[in-house]
């Protein structure tokens, strides 16, 4: 029988999954304002103001400079690292006129056509790198 597991060690293991950012409580706290900003785009009047002057709209939110920069650049992987939740960020995708699949394909090393083909074929293979720190 093993003893209780250290929660910090357990949560640290989530950071070792290649190509994946698990939305933990830590990330939720880090990205609270970013995700609220993204959710605000559900309202048409906010989408219009955002499109008119993205930088000014983002200044209305308590975003870190890194979050604002990543959002302006549509660097979705960085936004996930900074606490963004992909389902909240989908409001940004939609505001830009992109489908979820189109936007998510930008998070890969593939173009949209190749990404779509891979997903239709069943997604990424589970074979290959399984641990960042161990390189396996």
Backbone bond lengths (Angstrom), bond angles and torsions (degrees), N, CA, C in turn:
res aa  C-N    CA-C-N  psi(-1)  N-CA   C-N-CA  omega(-1)  CA-C   N-CA-C  phi
1 X - - - 1.453 - - 1.527 108.89 -
2 X 1.294 115.94 136.96 1.460 119.81 178.87 1.522 109.62 -100.58
3 X 1.330 114.90 158.70 1.455 121.25 179.71 1.512 111.27 -81.10
4 X 1.318 115.75 -177.79 1.476 119.25 179.69 1.525 110.56 -63.16
5 X 1.288 114.53 144.71 1.467 121.22 -177.77 1.525 109.47 -86.26
6 X 1.330 116.17 137.47 1.459 121.86 176.99 1.527 108.56 -68.39
7 X 1.316 116.92 119.43 1.465 121.81 -176.82 1.526 111.84 -62.17
8 X 1.321 117.98 -35.04 1.464 120.83 -179.69 1.525 110.92 -68.22
9 X 1.308 116.52 -38.92 1.464 120.82 176.51 1.527 109.70 -65.58
10 X 1.322 115.73 -43.62 1.463 121.05 179.29 1.536 111.00 -59.60
11 X 1.331 116.89 -48.01 1.466 120.67 -179.42 1.527 111.94 -67.02
12 X 1.326 117.43 -33.17 1.467 121.15 178.03 1.523 111.01 -63.00
13 X 1.316 117.38 -29.38 1.462 120.59 179.71 1.531 111.60 -63.68
14 X 1.329 117.50 -27.04 1.464 120.33 178.27 1.524 111.62 -64.72
15 X 1.322 117.36 -26.35 1.462 121.18 -179.62 1.527 111.97 -77.91
16 X 1.316 117.38 -5.15 1.457 121.98 -176.98 1.533 112.61 -99.89
17 X 1.318 117.86 8.94 1.461 121.16 -179.44 1.526 108.46 -92.08
18 X 1.327 118.25 113.82 1.470 120.35 -177.77 1.524 112.56 -60.07
19 X 1.326 115.99 132.73 1.451 121.30 174.52 1.515 115.22 73.13
20 X 1.315 117.49 11.81 1.465 120.96 -176.13 1.518 110.24 -132.24
21 X 1.315 114.97 137.59 1.468 120.67 172.87 1.518 106.57 -120.11
22 X 1.323 116.09 109.08 1.457 120.29 179.76 1.527 108.07 -78.15
23 X 1.334 115.62 131.21 1.467 121.08 -178.01 1.533 108.72 -81.63
24 X 1.312 114.19 89.06 1.464 121.86 -178.52 1.527 110.36 -88.62
25 X 1.319 116.03 173.48 1.468 120.61 176.37 1.536 110.09 -60.39
26 X 1.319 116.99 -36.46 1.464 120.49 178.50 1.527 110.15 -61.86
27 X 1.324 116.58 -45.96 1.464 119.84 178.62 1.531 110.61 -66.24
28 X 1.311 117.35 -36.70 1.462 120.31 178.92 1.527 110.71 -61.78
29 X 1.316 116.50 -42.49 1.471 119.78 177.85 1.531 110.28 -65.96
30 X 1.322 116.08 -44.78 1.463 121.59 -178.63 1.526 111.15 -61.28
31 X 1.315 117.68 -38.09 1.455 121.36 -173.44 1.516 115.37 -102.73
32 X 1.330 117.07 12.42 1.464 119.95 -175.02 1.535 112.16 -51.20
33 X 1.319 117.84 -55.07 1.463 120.85 -176.61 1.527 111.67 -68.36
34 X 1.313 117.10 -36.57 1.461 121.46 176.04 1.529 110.38 -59.90
35 X 1.310 116.32 -46.86 1.462 120.33 -178.57 1.529 111.91 -69.61
36 X 1.326 117.04 -35.57 1.461 119.97 175.95 1.532 110.24 -65.44
37 X 1.318 116.35 -40.02 1.464 121.19 176.80 1.529 109.89 -59.98
38 X 1.321 116.36 -47.45 1.466 120.29 179.40 1.531 110.80 -60.50
39 X 1.314 116.68 -43.21 1.466 120.63 -179.34 1.528 111.72 -65.52
40 X 1.332 116.89 -27.04 1.468 119.64 179.50 1.523 111.11 -62.40
41 X 1.330 116.41 -21.15 1.461 120.83 -178.04 1.530 112.42 -75.40
42 X 1.323 116.58 2.73 1.462 119.61 173.36 1.531 110.49 -70.42
43 X 1.332 116.77 -22.12 1.460 120.96 -179.54 1.527 109.77 -93.64
44 X 1.319 115.19 131.73 1.458 120.52 -176.92 1.527 112.29 -57.67
45 X 1.327 117.34 -40.95 1.471 118.57 -178.26 1.532 110.85 -63.72
46 X 1.320 117.67 -33.37 1.472 120.43 176.82 1.521 111.34 -71.96
47 X 1.318 117.45 -39.87 1.473 120.13 176.59 1.532 110.23 -60.30
48 X 1.314 116.47 -41.37 1.461 120.06 179.62 1.529 110.96 -63.73
49 X 1.331 117.05 -44.02 1.469 120.11 179.35 1.526 110.33 -66.27
50 X 1.326 117.12 -38.93 1.461 121.91 178.81 1.520 110.12 -62.11
51 X 1.326 116.85 -48.48 1.471 120.79 -179.85 1.527 111.99 -63.28
52 X 1.319 116.86 -33.72 1.465 120.96 -177.87 1.523 112.01 -69.06
53 X 1.340 117.12 -37.45 1.469 121.02 -179.42 1.522 108.50 -160.29
54 X 1.320 115.55 86.74 1.464 120.86 -175.14 1.521 112.05 -56.70
55 X 1.301 116.64 -47.04 1.461 120.48 -176.33 1.529 111.09 -61.16
56 X 1.319 117.05 -45.03 1.470 120.45 179.10 1.524 110.71 -64.10
57 X 1.317 117.10 -40.45 1.466 120.31 178.84 1.528 110.01 -62.12
58 X 1.316 116.89 -44.72 1.467 120.58 -178.86 1.521 111.57 -66.53
59 X 1.327 117.23 -28.57 1.468 120.60 177.46 1.526 112.04 -64.25
60 X 1.320 117.41 -18.61 1.460 121.40 178.70 1.530 112.18 -76.14
61 X 1.313 117.02 -9.65 1.463 122.16 -175.71 1.524 110.15 -112.21
62 X 1.309 116.07 153.54 1.470 121.70 179.26 1.534 109.75 -82.69
63 X 1.310 114.87 63.68 1.467 120.84 178.72 1.520 109.18 -92.06
64 X 1.322 116.02 149.83 1.460 119.19 172.11 1.532 107.11 -74.54
65 X 1.324 117.39 159.01 1.471 118.79 175.81 1.534 112.00 -56.69
66 X 1.330 116.77 -36.07 1.465 120.69 179.88 1.530 110.71 -66.36
67 X 1.336 116.83 -42.14 1.464 120.13 178.56 1.522 110.94 -63.68
68 X 1.325 116.33 -44.15 1.466 120.08 -179.81 1.526 110.52 -62.25
69 X 1.329 116.68 -46.15 1.461 120.86 -179.84 1.532 110.97 -60.89
70 X 1.325 116.48 -45.65 1.467 120.36 -179.14 1.528 111.00 -64.99
71 X 1.313 116.41 -37.25 1.466 119.51 178.96 1.523 110.79 -68.25
72 X 1.305 117.16 -43.82 1.466 120.08 177.99 1.527 111.60 -62.02
73 X 1.327 116.87 -34.14 1.468 121.75 179.57 1.528 112.74 -86.44
74 X 1.339 116.20 -6.59 1.466 122.53 -176.10 1.532 109.83 56.15
75 X 1.322 115.34 42.18 1.455 122.47 177.00 1.533 107.41 -89.70
76 X 1.317 114.72 83.55 1.457 120.18 -171.60 1.526 113.48 -66.18
77 X 1.323 117.79 -35.06 1.465 118.67 176.68 1.528 110.57 -62.09
78 X 1.313 116.09 -42.91 1.472 120.07 177.95 1.530 110.13 -64.28
79 X 1.331 117.00 -40.74 1.455 120.29 178.20 1.527 111.41 -60.98
80 X 1.318 116.95 -38.56 1.469 119.57 176.08 1.526 110.51 -63.93
81 X 1.335 116.37 -40.78 1.468 120.26 177.41 1.523 111.44 -62.91
82 X 1.323 116.42 -29.72 1.469 122.24 -176.59 1.526 112.69 -93.31
83 X 1.324 116.59 13.98 1.459 120.73 174.52 1.505 116.13 102.59
84 X 1.321 116.84 3.61 1.461 119.12 178.47 1.518 111.16 -70.46
85 X 1.311 115.17 146.05 1.455 122.20 175.22 1.521 106.91 -106.23
86 X 1.315 116.99 127.31 1.463 120.71 -173.05 1.527 112.00 -58.43
87 X 1.331 117.56 -31.68 1.464 119.24 -179.39 1.525 111.56 -74.65
88 X 1.321 117.80 -29.14 1.459 120.65 173.40 1.528 109.65 -76.13
89 X 1.340 116.13 -41.20 1.461 120.24 179.02 1.526 112.05 -63.53
90 X 1.319 116.71 -19.40 1.466 120.64 177.24 1.521 111.24 -58.29
91 X 1.330 117.15 -24.90 1.470 119.87 177.15 1.528 110.11 -67.18
92 X 1.333 116.67 -31.99 1.462 120.73 175.67 1.527 108.94 -70.60
93 X 1.340 116.58 -45.21 1.465 119.95 178.46 1.526 109.75 -53.29
94 X 1.319 114.39 -50.00 1.458 120.74 -176.93 1.530 111.33 -62.89
95 X 1.319 116.66 -41.55 1.464 120.87 178.00 1.529 110.61 -59.86
96 X 1.334 116.13 -34.13 1.465 121.49 178.15 1.527 112.69 -81.60
97 X 1.336 117.04 -2.56 1.461 120.27 -179.96 1.516 113.65 80.58
98 X 1.326 116.45 18.45 1.462 120.37 179.36 1.526 110.54 -101.72
99 X 1.316 115.37 144.67 1.455 119.29 171.79 1.529 108.21 -74.86
100 X 1.307 115.72 164.41 1.465 120.66 177.76 1.530 109.26 -57.49
101 X 1.319 116.82 -46.43 1.471 120.66 -178.25 1.522 112.02 -63.25
102 X 1.323 117.83 -40.13 1.466 120.50 178.19 1.532 110.20 -61.50
103 X 1.310 116.79 -47.02 1.460 120.55 -178.51 1.521 111.24 -65.60
104 X 1.317 116.96 -45.15 1.467 120.20 -178.57 1.528 110.66 -64.69
105 X 1.312 117.17 -32.22 1.470 118.90 179.06 1.524 110.87 -62.15
106 X 1.340 118.02 -26.23 1.465 120.52 178.44 1.524 111.51 -71.24
107 X 1.323 116.84 -12.24 1.463 121.48 179.07 1.525 111.67 -87.88
108 X 1.310 115.98 -0.40 1.465 121.34 -178.39 1.525 109.18 -112.55
109 X 1.293 115.30 179.06 1.465 120.46 175.78 1.528 110.79 -94.04
110 X 1.354 116.55 21.56 1.460 121.82 -176.72 1.524 110.58 -119.21
111 X 1.331 115.01 155.34 1.461 118.69 169.85 1.526 107.87 -79.87
112 X 1.332 116.45 170.53 1.460 120.27 -173.83 1.524 112.05 -61.18
113 X 1.331 117.52 -40.90 1.469 120.28 -179.10 1.530 110.99 -62.53
114 X 1.324 116.79 -45.26 1.468 120.15 179.56 1.531 111.34 -67.91
115 X 1.322 116.53 -38.62 1.469 120.98 177.79 1.535 109.64 -61.77
116 X 1.331 116.38 -46.65 1.466 120.65 -179.99 1.519 110.91 -60.84
117 X 1.323 115.73 -44.16 1.476 120.17 179.23 1.533 110.37 -60.18
118 X 1.341 116.75 -44.09 1.460 120.42 179.62 1.531 110.93 -62.28
119 X 1.329 116.96 -43.88 1.463 120.36 -177.95 1.526 111.54 -67.47
120 X 1.329 117.30 -39.98 1.464 120.79 178.07 1.529 110.16 -63.23
121 X 1.331 115.71 -32.56 1.473 120.68 179.52 1.532 112.48 -80.71
122 X 1.324 118.19 1.71 1.464 120.01 175.94 1.510 115.12 116.46
123 X 1.324 118.48 0.90 1.463 120.79 177.42 1.516 112.32 91.79
124 X 1.326 114.25 -173.42 1.473 120.07 -179.44 1.523 110.08 -68.13
125 X 1.289 114.79 146.40 1.458 120.38 176.46 1.532 109.48 -69.48
126 X 1.324 117.25 141.18 1.471 119.26 175.65 1.525 112.01 -75.43
127 X 1.320 116.72 -6.98 1.462 120.55 178.56 1.524 109.41 -77.66
128 X 1.298 116.56 152.48 1.456 120.02 177.76 1.513 112.16 111.37
129 X 1.313 115.75 -148.52 1.453 120.48 -174.48 1.527 111.46 -66.41
130 X 1.322 116.34 122.91 1.448 122.48 -178.10 1.526 112.84 -116.05
131 X 1.350 115.84 -10.42 1.455 120.39 -178.65 1.519 108.15 -145.93
132 X 1.327 116.24 127.96 1.464 120.23 178.67 1.523 109.90 -68.34
133 X 1.312 116.19 -50.57 1.470 119.91 -174.33 1.525 113.05 -68.07
134 X 1.312 117.35 -29.95 1.459 120.25 -179.01 1.524 112.21 -95.16
135 X 1.333 116.72 -7.98 1.457 120.47 179.54 1.521 112.66 62.25
136 X 1.301 116.06 32.04 1.474 119.33 179.88 1.506 110.58 -125.20
